[in-house]
Amino acid sequence: MTATLGHDDQHSAGPDEPAVTPSELIARVRDARAAADRAEADLLELAVAWAHAHPANPWDDNWHAPKADGDDDGSPRVEHFEDPEQLEWFGIPEVAWEAPAAFAAANAMTTAAGKAFLRDALVLRHRLPRIYARLVRGQVQVWRARRIAQAVLGKPADVAAYVDTELASVAHQVGAVTLDRVLDDAMTRLYPEQREIEQLEELDKRHATLDERSLNHTGIGEMTLRAEWADLKDFDKALSLVAAALKRDGCPESLDVRRAVAIGILADPARALALINDDEPPAPTKEVVAYVHLGEEAVRGLDPTARDESGRTLLEQTVRLWCGRTDRHVTVRPVIDLNESHPGSEGYTPSESLRERVQLRNPTCVFPHCARPSRGCDLDHLIPWPIGLTTEGNLAPLCRHHHRLKTHTHWRYESLAPGVFLWRDPHDQRFLTTPTGATDLGQRPRLDSALRSHCG
């Protein structure tokens, strides 16, 4: 039975639960929100302290946040920075390259997310002192303050000071539109010539980006285009030509769907031209490599689903449609049974079959909370070669950053079972990583039920 409560009616409670009115629930929500905001602010202050406690070693050959190199007026010399990430650290203290990993792991973040958190905290502390002071007093939420900090990354010192002065009093409620306007005002007032250059540099921001994360069980994804208007108009016209040709050939789909189909056809210019001119289509030349896992039930037609390497569920019918297309080469590779043993490889470099087994076993980098796909990772020898052989049990995928972290710092890990690893950091933090994620074991070696459940 469902009861409707008035504004001050009592909330239905169990026999051992005290009655609570909606007003009391709202009060608890407000208290919880305030406590969460305070905890986030405390964490940001700890981030500042952690960064200050780990200054960069100028003699370290590994990457670290670059020294703030700028002109006398406090503007960065952009040409001195090798990549945009380095420019983002302009104007804040240098931080040792290995410092973000332990901080991020303690917060169940990826290393990249932890590094960005440290960076934003330092920007607030050193470049936006008024906004930082309000944050420490609990007057500005961390997410709002970080958004302002990210807006001034790599900007000259006087621009950051202008934004800090203009927004300090309203930082607790400033929105994206206001933030963009204030930043635009600052750049236009203080750097009008650079503003003109930036307008020209917009041409360098053209892109055509396929969003891999948009793929779902339907096999449909998304792609964004940013280009000169004339080029976009030409591409739009080409889509319309192919869509019209598809309709002429009897395609029953709507115009929007035919234009979407036309994207794939335009990827094969010879086929697109033949279709538009009503000629005989050429032999297919395109090939798409996709790793799809079908269980025995799916092969027998008893299970309508499959999954890809990231664990996303696909409709089995989607896979059949892919394989049935006439404009693609389809290659069927042998099934790899991970329960079977592999003899390993002679020498340092693993064979393709061994590499495939390790990547299938652990689909991502095995560092705690890292989500980098293993197919883009190095295969690390847990016991260095040649003491440790190139075998499945002695290999694990590590992205380049975490591979270097393991090699050059005191992060260590060991294999407890196939695909299961125990990590230790220089501060005695322990993490258990498996193909499904990471478990924080705290700062003491607690190889308890969590380990036993994973390792038998």
C-alpha positions as CSV (number, residue, x, y, z in Angstrom):
1,M,0.0,0.0,0.0
2,T,1.3,3.5,-0.9
3,A,0.6,6.5,1.2
4,T,0.8,10.1,0.1
5,L,2.5,12.5,2.6
6,G,1.7,16.1,3.0
7,H,4.5,18.7,3.7
8,D,4.8,17.8,7.4
9,D,3.3,14.3,7.4
10,Q,5.4,11.6,9.0
11,H,7.5,9.4,6.9
12,S,6.4,5.7,7.1
13,A,8.9,3.8,9.3
14,G,9.6,0.2,10.2
15,P,9.1,-1.2,13.7
16,D,12.7,-0.4,14.7
17,E,12.9,2.9,12.8
18,P,11.9,6.2,14.4
19,A,9.3,8.3,12.5
20,V,10.8,11.1,10.4
21,T,8.9,14.0,8.8
22,P,9.8,15.3,5.3
23,S,11.1,18.5,6.9
24,E,13.5,16.4,9.0
25,L,14.6,14.5,5.9
26,I,15.3,17.7,4.1
27,A,17.3,18.9,7.1
28,R,19.4,15.7,7.0
29,V,19.9,16.2,3.2
30,R,21.2,19.7,3.8
31,D,23.5,18.4,6.6
32,A,24.8,15.7,4.4
33,R,25.4,18.1,1.5
34,A,27.3,20.5,3.8
35,A,29.4,17.6,5.2
36,A,30.2,16.4,1.7
37,D,31.2,19.9,0.6
38,R,33.5,20.2,3.7
39,A,35.1,16.9,3.0
40,E,35.8,17.9,-0.6
41,A,37.3,21.1,0.5
42,D,39.5,19.2,3.0
43,L,40.6,16.9,0.3
44,L,41.6,19.8,-1.9
45,E,43.6,21.4,0.9
46,L,45.3,18.0,1.4
47,A,46.1,18.0,-2.4
48,V,47.9,21.3,-2.0
49,A,49.9,19.9,1.0
50,W,50.7,16.7,-0.9
51,A,51.9,18.7,-3.9
52,H,54.0,21.0,-1.8
53,A,55.5,18.0,-0.1
54,H,56.7,16.5,-3.4
55,P,58.6,19.2,-5.3
56,A,60.1,18.2,-8.6
57,N,63.7,17.0,-8.7
58,P,65.5,19.2,-11.3
59,W,68.0,16.4,-12.0
60,D,65.2,13.8,-12.7
61,D,65.2,12.9,-16.4
62,N,61.6,11.7,-16.1
63,W,58.7,14.1,-17.0
64,H,57.6,16.5,-14.3
65,A,55.6,19.6,-14.2
66,P,57.7,22.3,-16.0
67,K,59.2,25.3,-14.4
68,A,57.0,28.4,-14.8
69,D,58.8,30.0,-17.8
70,G,57.3,33.4,-18.7
71,D,58.0,37.0,-19.8
72,D,58.4,39.8,-17.4
73,D,54.6,40.6,-17.6
74,G,53.7,37.2,-16.3
75,S,52.6,35.7,-19.6
76,P,53.8,32.2,-20.6
77,R,56.2,31.7,-23.5
78,V,54.1,29.2,-25.3
79,E,56.9,28.1,-27.6
80,H,58.8,26.8,-24.5
81,F,56.2,24.2,-23.7
82,E,56.4,20.9,-25.7
83,D,52.7,20.0,-25.2
84,P,49.5,21.6,-23.9
85,E,49.6,19.6,-20.7
86,Q,52.9,21.3,-19.7
87,L,51.4,24.7,-20.4
88,E,48.5,23.9,-18.0
89,W,51.1,23.8,-15.2
90,F,52.3,27.3,-15.9
91,G,52.5,29.6,-12.9
92,I,52.3,26.9,-10.2
93,P,55.0,25.0,-8.2
94,E,56.7,22.1,-9.8
95,V,55.6,18.7,-8.7
96,A,57.5,15.4,-8.9
97,W,56.4,13.3,-11.8
98,E,55.6,10.3,-9.6
99,A,53.7,12.2,-6.9
100,P,50.2,12.0,-8.4
101,A,50.1,8.2,-8.5
102,A,49.9,7.5,-4.7
103,F,47.5,10.4,-4.1
104,A,45.2,9.2,-6.9
105,A,45.3,5.6,-5.7
106,A,44.3,6.7,-2.2
107,N,41.3,8.5,-3.7
108,A,40.2,5.7,-6.0
109,M,41.1,7.9,-9.0
110,T,43.0,7.2,-12.2
111,T,46.5,8.7,-12.1
112,A,45.4,11.2,-14.8
113,A,42.5,12.3,-12.6
114,G,44.6,12.6,-9.5
115,K,47.2,14.6,-11.4
116,A,44.5,17.0,-12.7
117,F,43.1,17.4,-9.1
118,L,46.6,18.3,-7.8
119,R,47.0,20.8,-10.7
120,D,43.6,22.5,-10.0
121,A,44.3,22.7,-6.3
122,L,47.7,24.4,-7.0
123,V,46.1,26.8,-9.4
124,L,43.5,27.8,-6.8
125,R,46.1,28.2,-4.1
126,H,48.7,30.1,-6.1
127,R,46.8,31.8,-8.9
128,L,43.3,32.4,-7.5
129,P,44.0,33.2,-3.8
130,R,40.7,35.0,-3.2
131,I,38.6,32.2,-4.5
132,Y,40.8,29.7,-2.7
133,A,40.2,31.6,0.6
134,R,36.5,31.4,0.2
135,L,36.7,27.7,-0.6
136,V,38.7,27.1,2.6
137,R,36.0,29.0,4.6
138,G,33.4,26.6,3.1
139,Q,31.8,29.3,0.9
140,V,32.5,27.8,-2.5
141,Q,32.0,24.2,-3.6
142,V,35.1,22.5,-4.9
143,W,33.6,21.6,-8.3
144,R,32.7,25.2,-8.9
145,A,36.2,26.4,-7.9
146,R,37.9,23.8,-10.1
147,R,35.9,24.9,-13.1
148,I,37.3,28.4,-12.6
149,A,40.8,27.0,-12.1
150,Q,40.6,25.1,-15.3
151,A,39.5,28.2,-17.2
152,V,42.8,30.0,-16.4
153,L,45.1,27.1,-17.1
154,G,48.1,28.4,-19.1
155,K,46.8,32.0,-19.0
156,P,49.0,35.0,-18.1
157,A,49.3,36.0,-14.4
158,D,47.3,39.2,-14.9
159,V,44.5,37.4,-16.6
160,A,44.3,34.9,-13.6
161,A,44.3,37.9,-11.2
162,Y,41.6,39.6,-13.2
163,V,39.4,36.5,-13.0
164,D,40.1,36.1,-9.3
165,T,39.1,39.7,-8.6
166,E,36.0,39.7,-10.7
167,L,34.6,36.3,-9.6
168,A,35.7,35.9,-6.0
169,S,32.5,37.4,-4.6
170,V,30.2,35.3,-6.8
171,A,32.3,32.1,-7.2
172,H,29.7,30.2,-5.2
173,Q,27.1,30.7,-7.9
174,V,29.0,31.6,-11.1
175,G,27.9,29.6,-14.2
176,A,29.7,28.6,-17.4
177,V,28.3,31.6,-19.4
178,T,29.5,34.2,-16.8
179,L,32.9,32.5,-16.5
180,D,33.5,32.5,-20.3
181,R,32.4,36.2,-20.5
182,V,34.8,37.3,-17.7
183,L,37.7,35.3,-19.2
184,D,37.0,36.8,-22.6
185,D,36.9,40.3,-21.1
186,A,40.2,39.7,-19.5
187,M,41.9,38.5,-22.6
188,T,40.4,41.2,-24.8
189,R,41.4,44.0,-22.4
190,L,44.8,42.8,-21.5
191,Y,46.0,41.0,-24.7
192,P,44.1,42.3,-27.7
193,E,46.8,41.3,-30.2
194,Q,47.0,37.8,-28.8
195,R,43.2,37.6,-29.0
196,E,43.4,38.2,-32.8
197,I,46.0,35.4,-33.0
198,E,43.8,33.0,-31.1
199,Q,41.0,33.7,-33.6
200,L,43.3,32.5,-36.3
201,E,44.4,29.5,-34.2
202,E,40.8,28.3,-34.1
203,L,41.6,26.8,-37.5
204,D,43.9,24.4,-35.6
205,K,41.0,23.1,-33.6
206,R,39.3,21.5,-36.5
207,H,38.7,17.8,-35.9
208,A,36.7,14.8,-36.8
209,T,36.4,12.6,-33.7
210,L,34.8,9.2,-33.3
211,D,33.5,8.7,-29.8
212,E,34.5,5.1,-28.9
213,R,32.5,5.3,-25.7
214,S,29.2,6.0,-27.6
215,L,29.1,2.4,-28.9
216,N,26.3,0.4,-27.2
217,H,24.5,-2.9,-27.7
218,T,22.9,-1.6,-31.0
219,G,26.2,-1.1,-32.7
220,I,25.4,2.6,-33.2
221,G,28.0,5.2,-32.3
222,E,28.6,9.0,-32.6
223,M,31.1,11.2,-34.4
224,T,31.6,14.9,-34.2
225,L,33.0,17.2,-36.9
226,R,34.5,20.7,-36.5
227,A,35.7,22.2,-39.8
228,E,35.6,25.2,-42.1
229,W,32.0,26.0,-43.1
230,A,32.8,25.5,-46.8
231,D,34.2,22.0,-46.2
232,L,31.2,21.0,-44.1
233,K,28.8,22.2,-46.8
234,D,30.6,20.1,-49.4
235,F,30.5,17.1,-47.1
236,D,26.8,17.7,-46.5
237,K,26.2,17.8,-50.2
238,A,28.1,14.5,-50.8
239,L,25.9,12.8,-48.1
240,S,22.8,14.0,-49.9
241,L,24.1,12.7,-53.3
242,V,24.8,9.3,-51.8
243,A,21.5,9.3,-49.9
244,A,19.6,10.1,-53.1
245,A,21.4,7.3,-54.9
246,L,20.5,4.8,-52.2
247,K,16.8,5.8,-52.5
248,R,17.0,5.4,-56.3
249,D,18.4,1.8,-55.7
250,G,15.4,1.0,-53.5
251,C,16.6,1.7,-50.0
252,P,13.4,2.1,-47.9
253,E,15.0,4.0,-45.0
254,S,14.3,7.6,-44.1
255,L,16.5,10.5,-45.4
256,D,18.3,10.8,-42.0
257,V,19.1,7.1,-42.0
258,R,20.3,7.1,-45.6
259,R,22.6,10.0,-44.9
260,A,24.1,8.1,-42.0
261,V,24.6,5.0,-44.2
262,A,26.3,7.3,-46.7
263,I,29.1,8.1,-44.3
264,G,30.3,4.5,-44.6
265,I,29.9,4.5,-48.3
266,L,32.0,7.7,-48.7
267,A,34.8,6.0,-46.8
268,D,35.2,4.0,-50.0
269,P,35.4,6.7,-52.6
270,A,35.3,4.2,-55.6
271,R,32.2,2.6,-54.3
272,A,30.6,6.0,-53.6
273,L,31.4,7.2,-57.1
274,A,30.0,4.0,-58.7
275,L,26.8,4.4,-56.6
276,I,26.3,8.0,-57.6
277,N,26.9,7.2,-61.3
278,D,24.8,4.1,-61.2
279,D,27.8,1.9,-62.2
280,E,28.8,-1.6,-61.1
281,P,30.2,-1.4,-57.5
282,P,33.9,-2.4,-57.1
283,A,35.1,-5.2,-54.9
284,P,35.2,-4.3,-51.1
285,T,38.5,-2.8,-49.9
286,K,37.6,-1.8,-46.4
287,E,38.4,-3.9,-43.3
288,V,37.3,-3.3,-39.7
289,V,38.9,-5.3,-36.9
290,A,36.6,-5.9,-34.0
291,Y,37.0,-8.3,-31.1
292,V,33.7,-9.8,-30.2
293,H,33.1,-12.7,-27.8
294,L,30.3,-15.1,-28.4
295,G,29.5,-17.8,-25.9
296,E,28.5,-21.3,-26.9
297,E,24.9,-20.6,-26.4
298,A,25.1,-17.6,-28.8
299,V,26.7,-19.7,-31.4
300,R,23.9,-22.2,-31.1
301,G,21.3,-19.5,-31.4
302,L,20.2,-19.8,-27.8
303,D,21.6,-16.5,-26.5
304,P,20.8,-13.2,-28.3
305,T,23.8,-11.3,-26.8
306,A,27.6,-11.0,-27.3
307,R,30.2,-8.7,-25.7
308,D,33.2,-6.8,-26.8
309,E,36.6,-6.5,-25.1
310,S,35.5,-3.6,-22.9
311,G,32.7,-5.8,-21.5
312,R,29.9,-3.9,-23.3
313,T,27.0,-6.2,-24.3
314,L,26.0,-6.3,-27.9
315,L,23.0,-7.9,-29.6
316,E,24.1,-11.1,-31.4
317,Q,22.0,-9.8,-34.3
318,T,24.3,-6.7,-34.5
319,V,27.3,-9.0,-35.0
320,R,25.5,-10.9,-37.7
321,L,24.7,-7.6,-39.5
322,W,28.4,-6.6,-39.4
323,C,29.5,-10.0,-40.8
324,G,26.8,-9.8,-43.5
325,R,27.8,-6.5,-45.0
326,T,29.1,-6.8,-48.6
327,D,31.4,-3.8,-48.3
328,R,33.7,-5.3,-45.6
329,H,36.3,-8.1,-45.4
330,V,35.5,-10.4,-42.6
331,T,38.3,-12.4,-40.9
332,V,37.5,-15.1,-38.4
333,R,40.4,-15.7,-35.9
334,P,40.9,-18.9,-33.9
335,V,39.2,-19.0,-30.4
336,I,41.7,-18.6,-27.6
337,D,40.9,-20.7,-24.5
338,L,42.4,-18.9,-21.5
339,N,42.1,-22.1,-19.5
340,E,44.7,-23.8,-21.7
341,S,48.4,-23.3,-20.9
342,H,50.8,-21.4,-23.2
343,P,54.4,-22.4,-23.7
344,G,55.6,-18.8,-23.6
345,S,58.1,-17.2,-26.0
346,E,61.9,-17.4,-26.3
347,G,63.7,-14.2,-25.9
348,Y,62.3,-10.9,-24.6
349,T,59.5,-10.1,-27.0
350,P,56.3,-12.1,-26.6
351,S,54.7,-13.8,-29.6
352,E,51.5,-12.4,-31.1
353,S,49.5,-15.3,-29.6
354,L,51.0,-14.8,-26.1
355,R,50.4,-11.0,-26.3
356,E,46.8,-11.8,-27.3
357,R,46.3,-14.1,-24.3
358,V,47.6,-11.5,-21.8
359,Q,45.5,-8.8,-23.3
360,L,42.4,-10.9,-23.2
361,R,43.1,-11.9,-19.6
362,N,43.4,-8.3,-18.5
363,P,41.6,-5.9,-20.9
364,T,43.1,-2.8,-19.2
365,C,46.3,-1.6,-17.6
366,V,46.6,-3.5,-14.3
367,F,47.6,-0.5,-12.2
368,P,45.0,0.4,-9.6
369,H,42.1,2.3,-11.2
370,C,43.7,2.7,-14.6
371,A,41.3,2.2,-17.5
372,R,43.8,2.4,-20.4
373,P,42.9,-0.5,-22.8
374,S,45.6,-3.2,-22.7
375,R,46.0,-3.3,-26.5
376,G,47.6,0.1,-26.2
377,C,49.8,-0.9,-23.2
378,D,53.3,-2.3,-22.8
379,L,53.6,-5.9,-21.7
380,D,55.7,-5.7,-18.5
381,H,57.8,-8.6,-17.2
382,L,57.0,-8.9,-13.5
383,I,60.4,-10.5,-12.9
384,P,62.8,-8.7,-15.2
385,W,64.0,-10.6,-18.2
386,P,66.2,-12.7,-18.6
387,I,65.8,-13.8,-15.0
388,G,62.1,-13.9,-15.5
389,L,60.9,-15.7,-18.6
390,T,58.5,-14.4,-21.3
391,T,55.5,-16.4,-20.1
392,E,51.9,-15.6,-19.5
393,G,52.4,-15.8,-15.7
394,N,55.2,-13.3,-15.9
395,L,53.6,-10.7,-18.1
396,A,51.1,-7.9,-17.4
397,P,49.8,-5.0,-19.4
398,L,50.9,-1.6,-18.1
399,C,50.4,1.7,-19.8
400,R,53.5,3.7,-20.5
401,H,53.2,6.0,-17.5
402,H,52.6,3.3,-15.0
403,H,55.3,1.1,-16.6
404,R,57.8,3.9,-15.9
405,L,56.3,4.4,-12.4
406,K,57.0,0.7,-11.6
407,T,60.5,0.9,-13.2
408,H,61.8,4.1,-11.7
409,T,60.0,4.4,-8.3
410,H,59.2,2.2,-5.4
411,W,55.8,1.0,-6.7
412,R,55.9,-2.8,-6.7
413,Y,53.5,-5.5,-7.7
414,E,53.2,-9.3,-7.8
415,S,50.9,-11.8,-9.3
416,L,48.7,-13.8,-6.9
417,A,46.7,-15.7,-9.6
418,P,46.2,-15.4,-13.3
419,G,45.1,-11.8,-13.9
420,V,45.2,-10.9,-10.2
421,F,47.9,-8.6,-8.8
422,L,48.8,-7.1,-5.5
423,W,50.3,-3.6,-5.6
424,R,52.3,-1.8,-2.9
425,D,53.2,1.9,-3.1
426,P,56.0,3.7,-1.3
427,H,53.6,4.7,1.5
428,D,52.6,1.1,2.3
429,Q,49.2,1.4,0.5
430,R,48.1,-2.0,-0.8
431,F,45.8,-2.5,-3.8
432,L,44.4,-5.7,-5.3
433,T,43.7,-5.5,-9.0
434,T,41.7,-7.9,-11.1
435,P,40.2,-7.9,-14.6
436,T,37.1,-6.3,-13.1
437,G,38.6,-3.5,-11.1
438,A,40.7,-2.5,-8.0
439,T,40.2,-3.1,-4.3
440,D,41.8,-0.7,-1.7
441,L,43.4,-2.9,1.1
442,G,44.5,0.1,3.1
443,Q,48.0,0.9,4.4
444,R,48.7,-2.4,6.0
445,P,49.1,-5.8,4.4
446,R,45.6,-7.2,4.9
447,L,45.6,-10.3,2.7
448,D,42.3,-11.4,4.1
449,S,39.0,-12.7,2.6
450,A,39.3,-10.2,-0.3
451,L,42.5,-12.0,-1.4
452,R,41.2,-15.4,-0.7
453,S,38.0,-14.8,-2.7
454,H,40.0,-13.8,-5.7
455,C,42.8,-16.3,-5.5
456,G,41.0,-19.4,-4.1
